[in-house]
Amino acid sequence: MGLGRFRALVVVWAVLSCSPAGWAQVTGVQPIATDQTVNALGTLPQVVGQVNTSVRNDRGDYAFTTGGDTPGALLYRGAAAGALTRVLQSGDPLPNNAGTRVDSFDQIFMNSSGVVAFDIQYRTSTGLRAAALLAYNGTTLQLLAKSGDSAPPSGSGMVFTGGDNFFNVVGIDTAGDVGFVTTVSTTAYPDTNTQTSSGLFVAQAA
């Protein structure tokens, strides 16, 4: 069979298989989230219509951000429960930090146990722009580090900076150790515009 004839057969097959009479519906495809399921959670500030970043592990746990940079939200669906959960959204405060307000979401990573590590930008109680690193294990939201926290090693006098600097997550291992890159400064937050440097750090997610 010549190559030209083979191409002709392929074209005929494609037309027949895509015609209304020959259409075969795909089976086995299940939605993780749709506008309807996200809307059913309620109180989400226009976060449907755009999935930005998503992660999945081999166990079947999912996490994703949606809605653009601002407003946005992080949503989670565990393999065991199978229900969609709103973890955090724009306008929410950081855990145990009343008066703060989440602005936008950046990177998300997930390990084999379903623990999600992610970084955000937020506003302090005085309106300053700052950054934070968080983790979610399917039930509990944990704040790992934020702008102004003391940076290791102990006694160095360095603090994590804020402004437009994210805590850039590089990964999370099976033990829950979260690797991240960020900038530090010798001056107190929010005055972190001098003597800054960057480093690779590890935080432990519960």
N, C-alpha and C positions, 0 to 999 in steps of 0.2 A: 504493500500500500504506500503510495507516494505521500510526501509530507503535506502537499496541498490538499489532498483528499482527506487526510486526517484532520486538518484544521477545519475543513468544511463540516465534518461529522461533529466536532466539538461545538461548533456554532449552532448546528441543528439541535443537539442535545440541550444546550443552554437555553435556547428559545422554548423548547418543549417543557423543560423542567420548571421554567419561570412563568409559563403561561397560566392564566386563571384555572384552566381545566386540569392542568398537571401539577398544580401547586401542592407541595407536601409540607405540612406544618411541622416545625422543629419541635421535638419533644425532649423532655429532661432538663429544660432551662427553667430555673426558678429565680424570681426577683429577690434581691437582697433588700432593696429599698426603692420605693416609688414616691412620687409626689403625694399620693394618697396615704401611704403608711407614715410618711414623715409628718404630714399635716395632722394625722390622727394623734400625734403626741401633744399637740396644742402648744401655745405660748411661744412658738418659734418665730423670730422676727424676719419673715421673708427669706428663709434659708433654703427653700426648695428650688429646684430647677438647675442646679449646678453642683456636681460632685467635683471637688478639687483634688484631694489626695485620699487614696484608700490603701489599706493593708489587709492581708489575710494570712493566717498561719495554716499549717497542715491539719490542725484539729478542726478547722472550720469556723474559727472566730473571725469577725470582721470589725473594722473601724474605718470611719471616713469623715472627712470634713466636707461641708457643703455650704452653698449660699454666697460664695465670693469671700473676699477678705473681710469686709465689714458691711453688713452684719454677717456672721457666720456661726457655725456650730460644729461640735464634734459628736458624732453618734456612734453607737457600739451595738453589735449584735453577737452575743455569745452562742457558741455551737450548742451548748446544753439547753439553754433557755429558749433560744430561737426568737426572742422578742427584741425589737429595736428599742434602744435606750438613749435618751439625750443625756450626755455626760456634762457638757458645758457649752454655753453659747455666749455670744456677744451681749454685754450688759450684766452678766453674772459677776459676782465678786470672786476673788481667789479664796481658796479654803482658809478659814481662820484669819481673813484679812478684810474686815468690814470696811466699806467705803471705797474699795477698789472696784474697777470695772474692766472686764475683758474686752479688748478691741478686736484682735484678729489672730488667726491660727497659721502656723507654719508647717513644719515637718512632723510626721507621725511614723512611729515604728512599733512593731509588735513582736513579742517572743512566742515560743512554742506553748507557753502556759496561758496565753491570752492577755498578758500585761501590756498595756499600751503606754509608750513614752512619747510626749509631744511638747512643743514649745509654742509660746504665745507672746503677743504684746498686749499690754494692759495699761490702764490709767491708775495712778495712785489716788489716794483720798484727796490730794491737793491738785490733781489734774496733770501731774507729770507723766510723760510716756516712759514706760518701763517694760522689762521682759521677764519671763518666768519659764521654768521647766517643771512639768507635771507628769504624773503617771496615774493610770487607772487600771485596776485589776479585775474589773467586772462587777465590783460592788463598792469600792472605796476610791475616791479621788484624793490624790496625795500631792502636795506641793513639795518639790525637791529642792529648788533654789530659785531665787529671784534677785532682781537688781537691788544692790545695797547690802546683800548678805556677805559675810566675811568669806573670802576665798582661801582655800588651802594653799600652802601648809599653814597650820596654826601659828599665829604670831607674825605672819608675813606683813600684816598691815594692809593687805590688798582686799579690795571688794569687787564683786561682780558689777559690771556697768549696766547701764540701761539705754535710754534713748531709742535709736533705731537698731540696736544690736540684739539679735535673737540669741537664745541659747541653742545653737545649731546641733541638733541630735545627730549622732553618727551611727547609733545602733543600740540595741538592748539584748543581752544574752539570756540564756535559760535561767540563770540565777537571779535575774532582775537588775543586773548592773547596767546603768545607762551611761554610755559615753557621749560627751558633748564638747563642743568647741565654743568658747566665748572670750570676750575681752575682760580684762581686769584693770583696776586703777589703784594708785596709792592715795588718791584723794577721796573724801567721803562723798557718797551719792547724795544729791544728784550732780554735784560738781565733779564730773568724771571726764573732763575734757583734756586733762594733762596727765603725762606720765602713764599712758595706757600701754598695755601689751596683751597678747593673746595666749591661750593655753588650752590643752586638752585635759578634761577632767572626767571623773567617774562618780556618779551618785547611785545610791542603793534604793531601788523601789521596793516597797513592802509587798 
